[in-house]
């Protein structure tokens, strides 16, 4: 009895969301300035602290000439949304995703779009290696039909998703069922075999706008599916550089201690152990350094938790307790304050054997916007934004001695540090500010919507 009541309440909540979206779609249609409607989605939970780059891109759509709604399944804390992205909060809509609700919505689409449903099952089975029966019973496949009903209720003209996990699967299903163009912003997870319905090649075949966040990622996508090349748009992460003030001094303490700052999630691909080893080398040379590591491990990822424990043991073994501070997660205002006081921003990132890596990290762009002197590695796509000796010093990844030598060099040459910081500021303002980067994406979305309209007429 209780289970039936819960199922009924769940269904009522689902239908209430659909009714709300229908009403909102009607009201936007009556507006004197009709704007194309976009449905965006990224992850199961919204907001996620580490995804400011997603929030900024979606907010830029909403602040342009699009009407945007952002779908999610589970609400995170509002504090995880950066202050400058606060307007996105009012655009979020929670869709009720449950297997029972999905089964009912699948049955509905089988009646209204039978050929499209069968084609989806066949294509996903072939691309994933699962059997058609396994696809049809997969919870995320069922969720996709509830998602599609929300897209249909909003009368979306375009869908946009992030990464290649369940939400992008949902967007694929909705796009194919409803005949709506879609786009994906792609980072590094396409290289990871970590999700049974990853189906990257199928996504690339059925997607009108493919945002590659670096040239390296563009090449990887084209290797997956060469025919996708004309639809790839290289557009890196970007920031609002006006939110950052250049550092007023060299970031040293009154006792001459050099402040080294690293802002990142505590994760194996961040290479923090090499920064700790470099710090030990610098201390042994007699250079006073203090390392401040801002970030936290993912509470739901055991590998990240284990990595954090390994780092703590390294600090103890190398007697770095007085020279290293793990600051934990900080809000964006606190991070800006850390950037102002830093002598050097260090990004010791590495590529992992499983293909996981950084693209163009927001934290590095924020350091550039603060005119920090930067020491980074050649991992991920970092070398696409920082030329060695121009906007920073670039060293080989997994080389603690090279990191130490680069940091020591900046400690000994204030003019070099100032020159690198000024050049980094100029590059981020001219190439990686949201006012510049988003225009091309918006133009491409308008083109995709227009092409769909011509095809339908």
N, C-alpha and C positions, 0 to 999 in steps of 0.2 A: 504493500500500500504506500509506504513512504517513498519507495523507489519510483512508483508511478507518479506520485505527486511532484517529486523532484524533476522527473522527465517533463512533466507538464509545465512546470515553472520555467524550465530551461527553454522549452519551445515558445512559451509566451514571451520570454526575454528576447529570443531570436526574432520573432515576428515584430516585436516592438522596435527593435533596431531597424529592421527593413522598412517599417512604416515611417520612422523618423527620416531615413535616407530618402525615401520617396518624396516626402514633404519638402525636404531641403532641396532636392533636385528640381521640384516644381517651382520653388521660390526663386532659385537661381535662374531658371528659365524665364521667369517673368521680369527679371531685372532689365533695366534699360540698356545695360552693357553686358550682354551674354558672353560669358567666358567659358572656354572649354573646361570640362570637368575631368579631373585626374583623381584616381584612387591609387594611393601609395601604400606600401607596406615594407617592413624590413625583417622583424623577428617576432617570435611569439610574444615577447614581453616588450612593453614600451612604458617609459623610456629606459634606455640602457646607458649608463654613465659614459661608457667608452665610445659611444656612437654619435658624438656631436657632429661628425662629418656627415652622417646621414641626416640628422635633424636640420643642419644648415642647408643642405641641398633641397630638402622638401620645403622648408620655409621659404627659400628663394623662389620656388615655383609658386607658392601661395602669394608671395609679395609681388609677383609678376602679373601676367594676365591670365592666370588659371584659377579655377575654383578647386580646392584640394580637400580631400578627406584622407585620414591616415588610419588604416585598420590594424588592429592588434588583438590578441586573445587574453592577455593577462597584464594588469596594470602594475608598473613598478612605481617607486617613490617619485614624487614630483621633483624632489631635490636632485634627481639624476639628470634633469633637463637643465642645460646651461641657461643662465639668465638671459643671454641674448637670443635664445631660441624659445623663450617662454610663450610666444604667440602660438606656437604649434600645439600647445596643450588643448586649446579650444577646438582644434581641428581633428582630434583623435576620436575614433569610434571603436568601441569594443564589439567584436563579432563573437557570437556564442559558438564555439567549436567543440563538438562532442560527437562521438561515433553515432549515437542514436539520431541526433539531429542531422548529421551528414547522410545517414542512410535514407532518411525521408527526403532530403534535398536531392540526393542522387536519383531516387525513384521519380521525383518530379521532372528532372532533366531527361531521364530516360523516356518519359512520355512526350516531352516537348522537343528534344533534340537527340533522338535515338542514334542517328548515324554519327554525330559528333562524339557522343559518349563512347560508342564502340571503337571509333578511331583512336580516341585518347587511350583507352585501355590497351589497344594493340600497340600503339607507338611507345607508350611508357614501359610496357612489358619488354618489348624488343630492345629498348635503350638501356633499361636497368638490369636485364637478365632475370628478372622475376617472372613467374608465370602470370597469365591473366587473372587467375584466381587469387594469387598473392597480391596483385595490384589492387583488385577490387575490394579486398578485405583490409588493406593497409589503412590505418587510422587517418593518416595525412591525406590520402586520396579521398576519403570520405569528407574530411574537413574542407577540401577544396570546393565542394559543391555548395556548402554553406557560405563560403567566401564568395563564390560566384553569384549567389543570390544577392549578397550585399552590393556587389559591383553592379549587378543588374538594377537594383533599387536606386542606386545613385545615378544611374544612366551615364556611366563613365564614358568619356571619349577616348581615354588612354589609361593604361595601367603602368605603374613603375614599381619595381622591387629591387632588393639589395641582397647580394650573396646568392648562393645556389642551394639554399636549404628549403624548408617546407613552405615559406611564404612565396618563394619564387615558383615552386610547384603549383601553389594555389593560383598564382597569376597566370601561369601557362594554361591551366584548366579553364579559368574564367575567360581568357583571351580566345581560346579555341571555341568555346561554347557560344560566346556572344559576338564573335567577330570584331573584337576591339584590339587595336594595336597596343603594343607594350614595349617597355624597355627594362633593362637590367643594369645597375651599376655594379661593376665587377672588381673584386679586390684580389685576394690570393687563394680563396678556398676552392676555386675550380681545380686546383692541383691536388686536393686532398681526397682520398678515398675514405670518407668518414660518414657517409650518409647513403643508405640503400637506394634512395630515389634522387641521387645527385643529377643524373641524366644531363650533363653539361652539353653534350653535342646536340641533343634534341632541343634544348633551350636556345642554342645558338642558331639552329635552323628555323625556329619559329619565334623570332624576336626582331622587331623593326629598329630598335635603338639599343646599341650595345656600348655602354660607357666603360671604357678601359681607363683605369685610374693611373696608368703610367704606360710608357712605350713598351716596357718589358711585358706587362700584362696584355697589351694589345697583340704582341707577337705570340704569346701563349694561347690566346683565344683563337687566333688565326691558324695556329698549328692544330688545334682541336677541329676546326671547321673552316677550311680555306675560303669557302663560298661566303662566309660571314664578313669578309674584309670590308666591302663597301658600307656595311652597316655599323662599323666600329667607329666610335668617336673617342679620341684620346682627350680626356678631361681629368686632370688630377684633382685630388681633394683641394679645397680652398678654404680660406678663413676671411673674416672681416678684419682687415689689418688695422682699422680705426680703433678696434678694441684693445690695442696693445701700445704701450708707450715704450720707446727706446730707453735702454738703461742709461742712467745719468753718470755712472762711474764704472770702475773696474771690478766691482763686486767683491772686494777684499774686506775681511774683518779688520778692525783696528790693530790687531796683532799681526797682520800680514798673511793670515790664513787664506788660501785660495779656495773659493767656493765652487765646487763641481756639482752641477745639477743634472739629474736624469729623470725625465718624466715619462712614465710608461706603465702599462700593466706588468705585474710580476709574472712573467711567462718565459719559457725557455728560449723563444725566438728573440728575446730582448738582449741576450748576451751579457747580463749584469755581472756574472761571475768574472768576466774579463775586465770590467771596470774595477771590480774589487781588487783583482790581482794587480792592475795598473796602479791603483792607489797605494798598495803595499810597496811597490817599487819606488814610487815617488817619495813616500815617507822614508824609505831606506836611504834615499839620496839627500835627505834633509829638507825636502820641500814640505811646507805646511799645507796640507789639503784637508778639506772636509767635504764628504760626498753626501748629498741629500737626494734620496731616491723617493720620488713622489709617485705613488700608485699602489695597487693592491692586487693580490691574485684573485682570479675568478673563484668565488666560493663554491661553484658547482663543478669545478674542473680539478680532479685529483692530481693531474700532472702539474698544474700550476701550484697547487698547494704543496706538493712534494718539492717542487723547485724552490719555493719560498723557504722551506725547511733546510734545503741544501745551502742556500745563501746564508742563512743564519749560522749554520755550522762553519761555513767558510770565514765569516766575520770573526767568530770565536777563535778558530784555529790560527788565523793570520793576525790576531791581536789588533783588530780594526775597530773595536767597540767605541773608542773615543773619536774615530775619524769617519764613521759612517752612521747616518741616520735614515732609518726607514720611516718615511713620513705618513705612509698610508694614503688613502684616497683623499683628495682635496678638491674643493670647489674651484670654479674657474677664476674667481677673483683671487683666491689664495695662490693659484698657479701663476697668475700674472705677477703677483708680488714676489714669488720665488724667482721668476725670470729676471726681474729688475735687480735682484741682489746677487745673481749668479756671476761668477768670473768666466766660467766656460760651461756651455751646455754639451753634454756628452751623450751620443746615441750609439752605444756599442752593439747594435743589433746584429743578428746572424741569420743565415738561411738554414732551416732544419732539413734533415734527410728526407722527411716525408713530404717536402715541397712547401711547407708553411714558411711564410716570410712576410716582412712588411712591404707595403707599397710605398706610398709617400705619406709618412705619418703626420697627423695633425700637430702633434707635439713639436716636431721639428719646424714646421711652418710657423708655429707660435714663437719659437725661439728666434727664428729669423726676423719675425715682425718686431721682436724686442731688441734687435741689433746685437744679439749675443754672438760671441765668438763660439764657433761650433767645431767639435771634433766628432766625426762620424765614421762609419765603416762603409765598405762597398756592398753591403747586403741589400737585398730587396731592390727598390728603385731609388735609393737615396742619392746615387750618383747622378740621377737625372735632374735633381734640384740643386745640388751643391757640387760645383767644380772644385777639385783640389787646388788649393792655394788661391782660390778666387772668393768663394762665399764661405769657406771653411777648410778644414784639413780632413782629408779622407784617407783612412788607413785600411789595411786588409782586415777582414773580420777574423775573430778568434786569435788575435795577436795582442796580448796584454802589453808586451814591450813596446809595440808601435803606438798603442794608445798612450802609454806613459810618456813616450818621447814627444808625441804631438802636444800633449797637455803641458809638458815641461817647456816646450818651445814657446807656447803662448804665455806661460808665466814669466819667461825671460824677455819677451818682446811685446811690450804694450802697444806699440804702433801697429804691429801685425794684427793683434787681436782687434784693435779698433777698425782697421781697414777691412778685415774679414766681416766684422759685424755690420759695417756700413754697406758693404756689397750685398750681404744677405738680405738686409732690409730693403734695398733697392729691388732685388730680384723678386721677393715675395710680394711687394706692392705692385710691381709691374706685370707679374705673371700668375700669381696665385691668390689674388683677392677675389672674393665672390662677385664683386661688381663686374669683373672681367670674364671670369671662367664660365659663369652660368648662362651667359647670353647665347653661346653656341648650342648648349643643350636645349634651351627653350626653343630655339629656331628649329632644331631637329625634331622636337616633339610636335611642333606646329605642322611641319612637313609630313610627319607620319599620320597625323589626324586628317590632313587635307588629302593625302593619298588614299586613305581608307574611304573618305567621303566620295572621291572620284570613282573608286572601285565599286561602291555600293549604288551609284547613280546609273 
